[in-house]
């Protein structure tokens, strides 16, 4: 196993699948950490990045901070892939880079660290 590709995943009982969380592997400290808003069953697993864009997933989709969503996770892009988020009019909001596990997380903020959209 590659320690750089370790992630924490939560078990989604409704769908019967493991959902990887955007995680940070601290190899010297022998720790893997992630933030979650769920009380669930968790496990550490290896997440290998994809070689193509065929199975990239973004969740939650739609991203709704008013419902308690604090980040949107992109899973299965190739390691180092650039993810760009745009407005409907084509203005760049934020650019992310997938980590070595093939994951990236967007906090709902623009490149100036302000909220990307005003909630009404």
C-alpha positions as CSV (number, residue, x, y, z in Angstrom):
1,X,0.0,0.0,0.0
2,X,1.1,3.6,-0.7
3,X,0.7,5.6,2.5
4,X,0.3,8.8,0.5
5,X,-3.0,7.4,-0.9
6,X,-4.7,6.6,2.4
7,X,-8.1,8.2,3.0
8,X,-10.9,7.9,5.5
9,X,-14.2,6.7,4.2
10,X,-17.6,6.6,5.8
11,X,-20.2,3.9,5.2
12,X,-23.4,5.1,3.6
13,X,-26.0,2.6,4.9
14,X,-28.7,3.9,2.5
15,X,-26.7,3.1,-0.6
16,X,-24.5,0.3,0.9
17,X,-21.2,1.9,-0.3
18,X,-18.1,3.4,1.2
19,X,-17.8,7.2,0.5
20,X,-14.2,8.5,0.6
21,X,-13.7,11.7,2.5
22,X,-11.1,14.3,1.5
23,X,-8.3,13.3,3.8
24,X,-4.8,14.3,4.8
25,X,-2.1,11.7,5.3
26,X,0.6,12.6,7.7
27,X,3.1,9.8,7.1
28,X,5.8,10.8,9.7
29,X,3.0,11.2,12.3
30,X,1.4,8.0,11.2
31,X,-2.0,9.6,11.0
32,X,-4.8,10.1,8.5
33,X,-7.4,12.8,9.2
34,X,-10.6,14.0,7.6
35,X,-13.6,16.3,8.5
36,X,-17.1,14.9,8.4
37,X,-20.6,16.0,9.3
38,X,-21.8,12.4,9.8
39,X,-21.9,10.0,12.7
40,X,-21.2,6.8,10.9
41,X,-18.9,3.8,10.5
42,X,-15.5,4.8,9.2
43,X,-12.4,3.0,7.8
44,X,-9.0,3.9,6.4
45,X,-8.6,2.7,2.9
46,X,-6.3,3.2,-0.1
47,X,-7.7,5.4,-2.8
48,X,-5.8,5.0,-6.1
49,X,-6.3,7.9,-8.5
50,X,-7.9,7.2,-11.8
51,X,-5.9,7.3,-15.1
52,X,-8.7,9.0,-17.0
53,X,-11.7,11.3,-16.3
54,X,-14.3,8.6,-17.1
55,X,-15.4,8.1,-13.4
56,X,-14.9,11.5,-11.8
57,X,-17.6,12.2,-9.2
58,X,-18.6,15.5,-7.4
59,X,-20.7,15.4,-4.2
60,X,-22.8,16.7,-2.7
61,X,-24.3,17.9,-6.0
62,X,-25.9,20.4,-5.8
63,X,-23.7,22.0,-3.2
64,X,-26.0,23.8,-0.8
65,X,-24.3,25.6,2.2
66,X,-27.8,26.5,3.5
67,X,-28.5,22.8,4.0
68,X,-25.3,22.4,6.1
69,X,-22.9,21.4,3.2
70,X,-19.4,22.7,4.1
71,X,-17.5,21.4,1.1
72,X,-17.9,19.6,-2.3
73,X,-15.6,16.7,-2.9
74,X,-14.3,15.6,-6.3
75,X,-13.2,12.0,-6.3
76,X,-11.5,9.8,-9.0
77,X,-9.7,12.4,-11.1
78,X,-6.1,11.5,-11.9
79,X,-3.5,12.7,-9.3
80,X,-2.5,16.3,-10.0
81,X,-5.5,16.9,-12.2
82,X,-6.7,20.6,-12.4
83,X,-10.3,21.2,-11.5
84,X,-11.7,24.6,-12.5
85,X,-15.0,25.9,-11.1
86,X,-16.8,28.6,-13.2
87,X,-20.0,30.7,-12.9
88,X,-22.8,30.2,-15.4
89,X,-21.5,33.2,-17.3
90,X,-18.0,31.7,-17.6
91,X,-16.0,33.5,-14.9
92,X,-13.5,31.4,-13.1
93,X,-14.4,31.0,-9.4
94,X,-11.6,28.6,-8.2
95,X,-9.0,26.2,-9.4
96,X,-8.2,23.1,-7.4
97,X,-5.6,20.3,-7.9
98,X,-6.3,16.7,-7.1
99,X,-4.0,15.2,-4.5
100,X,-2.0,12.0,-4.8
101,X,-5.1,9.9,-3.9
102,X,-7.1,11.5,-6.7
103,X,-9.3,13.7,-4.6
104,X,-9.9,17.5,-4.2
105,X,-12.2,19.5,-2.0
106,X,-13.9,22.9,-2.6
107,X,-15.0,24.9,0.4
108,X,-17.5,27.1,-1.6
109,X,-15.1,30.1,-1.7
110,X,-13.7,31.9,-4.6
111,X,-10.0,32.4,-5.3
112,X,-10.0,35.5,-3.0
113,X,-11.4,33.3,-0.1
114,X,-14.8,35.0,-0.1
115,X,-18.0,33.0,-0.4
116,X,-18.5,32.2,-4.1
117,X,-22.2,33.2,-4.1
118,X,-24.5,35.1,-1.8
119,X,-27.3,32.9,-0.3
120,X,-30.8,34.3,-0.3
